[in-house]
Amino acid sequence: MSFVETQCQQFDWLAEAAFAGLKPGEALNLALSAEDQTYVRFNNARVRQATGVAQSRLGLTFQREARQLRLALALSGQPARDLAAVRSLLERARAETFVLPEDPFATPMANNGASDHRHGGDYPDTGGWIGQIAEAAAGLDFTGLLAAGPQIRAARNSAGQSHWFSTDSFLIDYSLFTVNETGENKAVKALHADRQWHPEAFAANLEDAKRQLERLRRPARSLPPGEYRAYLAPAAVEKIISLFSWDAVSYDAWKKGRCALRQLADGERVFAEDFNLRENFRLGLAPRFNSLGEVAPAEVPLIERGRLQSLQVSSRSAKEYGVPANGADTGEGLRCCEVAGGGLAEADALEKLDTGVYLGNLHYLNWSDPRTARVTGMTRYACFWVENGKIAAPIRDLRFDESLYRVFGPPLEALTRETYLFPATDTYHGRALGGCKVPGAVVGAFRFTL
Amino acid sequence: MAAVACLPRQNQAKWPLRHRCAHPDMKTSLAFKPDFAEFDIHRALSWIAGEADWVGLRHVQECAQRRTVRNLRPEHNSIVVERGVMVEAWVDGQIAYAGTCDLSEPGLRAAARRAAKLARASARFKPFELTTTQRPPSRGRFAGPALRGFDSLSLHEFTDRLMEACRRLQVSNKIVNAVAEAALVETHVQYASSNGADIDQRYLSVSGHFAATAQDGPDTQSRSLNGPVANCRQAGLEYFDFEAIGAGCERVGRQALELLAAEECPSERLDLILAPDQMLLQIHESIGHPLELDRILGDERNFAGWSFVRPQDFGRLRYGSTLLNACFDPAQPGGFASYGFDDGGAPATFEYLIKDGLLLRGLGGLESQARLGLPGVANFRAAGWNRAPVDRIANVNLEPGNSPFEDMVASVERGVYMESNISWSIDDYREKFQFGCEYARLIENGRFTKVLKNPNYRGVTVPFWNALKRVGDLQSLQSFGTPYCGKGEPNQMIRVGHASPPCLFAQVDVFGGGR
């Protein structure tokens, strides 16, 4: 049996047994997050570390008389032992609900229906694959991570719901480094992700990155801090949109006064008419159900024509603030979002920019003043000075500190027609699902400070 | 142990009636011991010893609780139980890893074979020849300094105390959000290898977060005890001195109100005093990470980044002023990242990283030391059973100087004093940083004057540390940490500790919010 089939069988058995042991008035949600991943870390086209990880984490949300406790357990894969461990956790949960105060915002469990989506993959055995990647990258300063293997998210509860999502895919998230004509390190970033391995597709991806690297060999130019016109390539836009998950689109954050887009939410400020942001689960990067099995609409419009349409509302926020939930998970971040493309052909982006800065990527973003949606971060990877619509020179890295009301507000001159998909590459605890699809953006003024 | 907390009657009256009802389960201990059979690491090692030229086995069991109260209501109560093994297999000069939660003989054999297969497949592309010199046969035990176990309070008592802390944050009806949170973690790590390593390390870790948000119209300001989750220690429940925490919560609540009425931090080049709870981040980002030897070797370039520090800088680079003394101190009692051995089995010892401003030593374990031919420290650490070790910051501390805090403030003609990190960003070579704090005071003619809101500052690492003018004395030293240091591919989140006195830096670009 495959990893996915084994996990499915064991999860169902465990769930049935756990639900059967519940007492009157008790409710239980079980959320499974599992993976069988091979992680291979490359440095300079050599294998620095290779790790296989098979892990299944079971999350339990237990409720009794308006009390709630969350538990999680690393499953051993031995059903009898796992059931004994689950039963001991439930005993603890039961005891705690006699002690803990009422949680008025715990959402009673409901039957949110059933779904089953399974996506298979096709790629080589790791042994041969490591060689293919290392040999393709030989002679390059290739540094990055291969992550490959099945991932599972599932949620069942004692009210009867049952959701399953599994996908089998790989990603090669890498950088190519070079030393430019004046002895400085320069790099480009690339990602090759798919369910099927085609060596020629990876070779083409690598060739494209190598071509970009050529442009970085020229001497770099230092720009003094100040305001410049800027073209944010899709990878740079993606970094900014990722920051929205840090309290920018959370209903709870808005109600608690820490929403980084409060002025947008309150209608005091707007983004440009061209700016449209939505959760779009049709991108297929993540399941529509969350860790409680609540199902989001296929699309959730968040910002339309520059104005806020809705924030991410979890069922807990819905209960606390008396508003409808929209399937958001705890934390109320973005899971699978899309910024709509605009009217500018990507090929015309430099001409539209005319003279300014091409930002291929950004690094280490954080809110510097959430009240005004001000973000600081660094330029990284392929960033250039552009003159009269032509790349003039790579630039030395700069720090920016800028309000999103200027980036996506009226100074936003154009979004590219073409949009690019960025599957999530983070692997904390386990490999993430989700991601986003975004265009590039030409911005009239972008503020650099250091 | 008393089952019901003794708290003032006026406080009890605010709580839900049910919470005061007696029930046998009120005696439920705060501690939770999962009912697992003891893992026999030597027996497990014997099952897999023949699967590769050398094998190592690291078993990690961790039970983590998070208890959060918000506005006198339970917000989050959770228990997470982790238990698994990372098998290391050495084949043809390459080590590879396989993690599993299946601790049965077939499960561990399968993991060992997977690791050996990965090692064999990647040996042809190894970046250097690993030997068992990088996996010393160390033997020993480490026990954390906890005095009072998590079983020394009942869940009911502990919840009551968080409720009380929450109540004391609510100093005004303008406090719209009050959060009291504690994390309690019990960790047991065993490591054994086929060349004789036998290590057992156990410790309790605790952290606390107490924060108030004040609102007046559209303006909101948040303040917390030392910043989000900076209060981190290896300790037991003795760490939670709820009398002191309660007083701290009242101060936090008052300061949140002060911030509502405060002026913006000015945009000027000024002398800057950083409190220990901001030095935490300053040390972490601009000393800790750039000194990691695996970053210098380029392992991290695709994710967190490289380093401006080059191998030839050790022993030569004037990293900071002569007042700067930074050390790696794994034996610091109660340090959030204290241990006896790293996850490759290297015994952990105190080392100076920077002495009198001169860069001496990097943060790298035995593998990085062998690759670079440089000395390092025992910091080859993994975030859990499911990750391979890499070079990590652990306890990296700034040694105290001789400046009493009052003298430091008195020496400033015009400057800013900042407390408690709230925003952080630095470039991938660890040079150009920008940090934001929760709370600041203007210093004029040697005295604190106005409260300032939205304080930020930026600088460049080496010039900044060379502008270090005064270092606080031993009395002003405070110890903090964070559970959220991220690094590595695959990514790992790990605990680090940083102790520091307040420090004065000359002529730094400070600025406020808005625009």
Interface residues (C-beta under 8 A of the other chain):
Chain A: Q37 T38 Y39 V40 R41 N43 N44 A45 R46 V47 R48 Q49 A50 T51 G52 V53 A54 Q55 S56 R67 Q68 L69 R70 L71 A72 L73 A74 L75 S76 G77 Q78 A84 A85 S88 L89 R92 A95 E96 F98 V99 L100 P101 E102 D103 P104 F105 T126 G127 G128 I130 G131 A134 T143 G144 L145 A147 D173 Y174 S175 F177 N185 A187 K189 K256 G257 R258 R262 D266 E268 H363 Y364 L365 N366 W367 S368 D369 R371 T372 R374 T376 G377 M378 R380 D397 R399 D401 S403 D426 T427 Y428 H429 G430 R431 T449 L450
Chain B: W15 P16 R18 H19 H23 P24 D25 M26 T28 F32 P34 D35 F36 R73 P74 E75 H76 N77 S78 I79 V80 V81 E82 R83 G84 Q94 A96 Y97 A98 G99 T100 C101 D102 L103 S104 G107 A111 R114 A115 K117 L118 A119 R120 A121 S122 R124 F125 K126 P127 S154 L155 H156 T159 M163 V176 N177 T213 Q215 P218 D219 T220 S222 L297 G298 D299 R301 N302 F303 G305 W306 G384 N386 R387 A388 V390 S423 W424 S425 I426 D427 D428 Y429 K432 Q434 G436 N454 N456 R458 V460 G486 E489 P490 N491 Q492 M493 D509 G512 G513 G514 R515
